């Protein structure tokens, strides 16, 4: 019993419980903090900007806090100059705010 006398000390059990409480608090903070930091579950739907003029598409995407990136330039003689011919990701796709939308 002499060897285990310190094992039953309230200081040891208090420190063990405090370490457990700190570890649980750090885990909970990490779980909820990551969700808040990454905006987990917060999505917007990509609008259909094909056929719009570039300025109108930029405004529409900007309203949803999406970033317009002009990709390849294309030409379709049936469409007016400056018209969006294609987009990636496609309209209706759910993305997070700040996502880049590539337009042709």
Secondary structure, 3 states (H helix, E strand, C coil): CCCCHHHHCHHHHHHHHHHHHHHHHHHHHHHHHHHHHHCCCCCEECCCCCCCEHHHHHHHHHHCCCEEEECCCCCCCCCCCCECCCEECCCCCEECCCCEEEEC
